[in-house]
Amino acid sequence: MDYVFEGFASAVGLNPKSLVVQVALFYVILALGGVLFYLIFASLSYTYFFKLREDTFFPKTICPQDVAKQARHEIWIACSSIPFMAVAMLPAPVFAYRGYSKLYKRMDEHGLTYTLMSVVAFFLFTDCLIYWFHRGLHHPVLYKRLHKLHHTYRYTTPFSSHAFHPLDGFGQGVPYYIFAYLVPMHHVLFLCMFVFVNFWTISIHDQVDLGGSILNTTGHHTIHHEQFNFNYGQYFTIWDRIGGTYRPAMKTHSSVY
């Protein structure tokens, strides 16, 4: 994140050491960058799977007009929510940039082996927190106020990926920053993980299942949207198995197998 921030600050001729500049530019990166990332990559996924390869992945199973209408609504939800998510999330990257997190810049500070293991720790740690937070969101009190918006449609598209209530999206993003404040991780690697997380979120909503039982694939997440009370995990099915909420992915028309 540091390279992105400093490069952006230099490009517009601002002092990256100013707190006001840091707050303003990190907001732009999170809000505008988040919207652009979502629109570009969700659109690419939607265009490829739902348009160009529709006959392969969705033969006679969807109404293009209905899906297009749904996609427009999901885009509106996401693009309306992401700027507010950015406000809630803003303190985390600002204070991380100011040196209060465990992110580090020199690779030799912890070594290659540790750096690779930090990736494993990142996925295991955040998957656990997101599972329990996500499961909590399905409590009736929270569901109708926060999470129901994401479940507007049982049939998901790549545009469903970021269509959250702002507080819902904020809550599911917090575990990544909690990790950065508790566990040392190279700052470029953390940025890569953050980008990967967003790619993954798009991929598990595209209805195209790659198969698997340990990884929480699109098939598992599709069941979550169809049946609500199963498969809360983000990357793995481990916590669903422990918590008794696991349901195996079903082979559907959108499976690549």
VOGU-3710 file (C-alpha; in Angstrom, 3 decimals, decimal comma):
1> mdyvfegfas> 0,000/0,000/0,000  2,907/2,352/0,707  4,119/2,263/-2,897  0,636/2,937/-4,211  0,134/5,810/-1,799  3,517/7,462/-2,292  3,363/7,075/-6,048  -0,084/8,636/-6,148  0,979/11,482/-3,828  4,041/12,239/-5,957
11> avglnpkslv> 1,976/12,177/-9,136  -0,355/14,889/-7,846  2,415/16,905/-6,139  1,334/16,439/-2,513  3,373/15,884/0,632  2,904/12,231/1,713  3,980/13,099/5,314  0,958/15,319/5,908  -1,815/13,608/7,902  -4,473/15,498/5,944
21> vqvalfyvil> -2,923/14,339/2,676  -2,702/10,789/3,967  -6,350/10,706/4,981  -7,502/12,281/1,724  -5,408/10,134/-0,595  -6,039/6,866/1,205  -9,730/7,608/0,950  -9,391/8,157/-2,788  -7,416/4,930/-3,143  -9,938/2,917/-1,145
31> alggvlfyli> -13,098/4,484/-2,558  -12,253/5,278/-6,176  -9,802/2,398/-6,472  -12,324/0,010/-4,952  -15,078/1,060/-7,337  -12,827/0,868/-10,394  -11,420/-2,531/-9,416  -14,922/-3,866/-8,872  -16,335/-2,487/-12,113  -13,394/-3,607/-14,265
41> faslsytyff> -12,892/-7,148/-13,021  -16,513/-8,005/-12,255  -17,363/-6,750/-15,757  -14,649/-8,914/-17,313  -15,911/-11,983/-15,462  -19,526/-11,211/-16,321  -18,733/-10,581/-19,977  -16,743/-13,791/-20,337  -18,969/-16,242/-18,449  -22,426/-14,720/-18,847
51> klredtffpk> -22,079/-13,325/-22,368  -19,281/-14,802/-24,480  -19,426/-18,287/-22,937  -23,088/-18,368/-21,978  -23,813/-21,420/-24,138  -21,027/-23,345/-22,399  -21,643/-22,412/-18,781  -25,343/-21,496/-18,693  -27,148/-23,388/-21,488  -30,875/-22,614/-21,318
61> ticpqdvakq> -30,760/-21,867/-17,608  -30,874/-18,089/-17,326  -32,931/-15,271/-18,753  -30,437/-12,695/-20,082  -32,850/-9,823/-19,492  -33,454/-10,767/-15,857  -29,740/-11,265/-15,150  -28,851/-7,957/-16,797  -31,445/-6,167/-14,662  -30,087/-7,861/-11,535
71> arheiwiacs> -26,512/-6,933/-12,474  -27,451/-3,261/-12,828  -29,034/-3,298/-9,389  -25,995/-4,998/-7,859  -23,688/-2,442/-9,467  -25,761/0,341/-7,957  -25,585/-1,259/-4,486  -21,822/-1,806/-4,679  -20,914/1,594/-6,114  -23,143/3,302/-3,531
81> sipfmavaml> -21,660/1,315/-0,647  -17,935/1,182/-1,397  -17,325/4,907/-0,696  -18,946/4,499/2,738  -16,989/1,298/3,395  -13,866/3,336/2,647  -14,763/5,878/5,340  -15,149/3,150/7,963  -11,956/1,392/6,876  -9,865/4,559/6,520
91> papvfayrgy> -8,127/4,618/9,941  -6,570/1,175/9,382  -4,417/1,988/6,312  -3,616/5,506/7,554  -2,226/4,264/10,868  -0,540/1,339/9,126  1,247/3,794/6,830  2,278/5,845/9,872  4,018/2,802/11,324  1,552/1,465/13,876
101> sklykrmdeh> 0,974/-1,905/12,208  3,210/-4,971/11,907  3,796/-4,424/8,175  7,481/-4,242/7,282  9,383/-3,080/4,194  12,681/-4,986/4,157  12,536/-8,612/3,055  15,611/-9,507/5,100  13,828/-8,373/8,251  12,107/-11,747/8,559
111> gltytlmsvv> 13,432/-13,841/5,692  11,875/-15,720/2,788  10,613/-18,713/4,772  8,729/-16,518/7,204  7,368/-14,400/4,354  5,904/-17,486/2,665  4,475/-18,797/5,927  2,856/-15,424/6,593  0,676/-16,037/3,530  -0,578/-19,291/5,048
121> afflftdcli> -1,174/-17,522/8,360  -3,035/-14,730/6,577  -5,522/-17,096/4,963  -6,056/-19,251/8,058  -6,455/-16,270/10,394  -8,810/-14,245/8,213  -10,845/-17,278/7,166  -11,567/-18,029/10,830  -12,639/-14,482/11,685  -14,715/-14,041/8,558
131> ywfhrglhhp> -16,496/-17,357/9,151  -17,671/-16,316/12,611  -18,489/-12,759/11,612  -20,375/-13,944/8,539  -22,254/-16,530/10,575  -23,131/-13,837/13,090  -24,542/-11,697/10,296  -27,145/-14,397/9,702  -28,608/-13,886/13,170  -32,119/-12,486/12,530
141> vlykrlhklh> -31,349/-9,170/14,247  -28,272/-8,461/12,103  -29,422/-10,214/8,950  -32,418/-8,027/8,201  -30,516/-4,823/9,018  -27,150/-5,526/7,390  -26,673/-8,740/5,459  -30,007/-9,173/3,706  -28,981/-6,651/1,069  -26,220/-9,000/-0,119
151> htyryttpfs> -28,781/-11,810/-0,324  -31,229/-9,839/-2,438  -30,748/-12,434/-5,183  -30,243/-16,159/-4,649  -28,717/-16,432/-8,109  -25,389/-14,614/-7,961  -23,337/-12,867/-10,625  -19,803/-11,423/-10,446  -21,478/-8,109/-9,599  -22,938/-9,674/-6,434
161> shafhpldgf> -19,402/-9,856/-5,026  -19,245/-6,355/-3,543  -22,972/-5,615/-3,260  -22,976/-5,176/0,527  -24,421/-2,841/3,090  -21,448/-0,572/4,005  -21,215/-1,899/7,569  -21,451/-5,468/6,312  -18,597/-4,900/3,867  -16,587/-3,082/6,531
171> gqgvpyyifa> -17,020/-5,903/9,029  -15,916/-8,562/6,566  -12,890/-6,454/5,608  -11,704/-5,764/9,164  -10,049/-9,203/9,692  -7,447/-8,395/7,030  -6,328/-5,286/8,865  -6,493/-7,002/12,255  -3,974/-9,458/10,833  -1,721/-6,600/9,704
181> ylvpmhhvlf> -1,713/-5,160/13,222  -0,998/-8,487/14,920  1,276/-10,461/12,572  4,346/-9,117/10,720  3,906/-9,197/6,931  5,789/-7,553/4,089  3,828/-4,506/2,999  3,898/-5,368/-0,726  2,760/-8,901/0,043  -0,096/-7,531/2,140
191> lcmfvfvnfw> -1,203/-5,400/-0,793  -1,047/-8,475/-3,048  -3,192/-10,386/-0,557  -5,687/-7,544/-0,489  -5,951/-7,617/-4,276  -6,268/-11,417/-4,271  -9,076/-11,219/-1,715  -11,091/-9,050/-4,081  -10,441/-11,359/-7,026  -11,522/-14,316/-4,905
201> tisihdqvdl> -14,691/-12,529/-3,833  -15,637/-11,973/-7,465  -14,787/-15,550/-8,428  -16,985/-17,252/-5,814  -20,008/-15,344/-7,112  -19,585/-16,126/-10,832  -21,545/-19,417/-10,739  -18,645/-21,323/-12,382  -17,485/-24,021/-9,963  -13,960/-25,410/-10,186
211> ggsilnttgh> -14,725/-28,252/-7,805  -13,059/-29,144/-4,513  -13,866/-29,960/-0,912  -11,276/-28,172/1,231  -11,394/-24,909/-0,675  -14,613/-22,929/-0,397  -15,401/-22,834/-4,095  -18,140/-21,153/-6,086  -20,255/-24,277/-5,679  -20,125/-23,975/-1,895
221> htihheqfnf> -20,902/-20,276/-1,949  -23,774/-20,814/-4,380  -25,321/-23,157/-1,817  -24,866/-20,420/0,773  -26,890/-17,987/-1,323  -29,541/-20,570/-2,138  -29,982/-22,038/1,358  -28,623/-19,187/3,561  -27,487/-21,167/6,610  -24,568/-23,150/5,213
231> nygqyftiwd> -21,021/-22,566/3,938  -20,086/-19,318/5,639  -16,353/-19,735/5,004  -14,354/-17,465/2,738  -11,458/-19,605/1,503  -11,768/-22,978/3,176  -14,483/-25,314/4,409  -12,616/-26,048/7,659  -14,692/-23,875/9,953  -17,942/-24,912/8,327
241> riggtyrpam> -17,019/-28,511/9,093  -16,110/-27,634/12,684  -19,224/-25,502/13,133  -21,612/-28,007/11,564  -22,594/-25,692/8,707  -20,828/-27,483/5,860  -22,675/-28,618/2,765  -20,707/-30,181/-0,131  -20,752/-28,338/-3,430  -23,259/-29,762/-5,864
251> kthssvy> -22,394/-30,244/-9,508  -24,569/-27,851/-11,428  -24,914/-26,636/-14,991  -22,209/-24,074/-14,284  -19,590/-26,579/-13,177  -16,570/-26,845/-15,474  -16,688/-30,609/-15,027
//
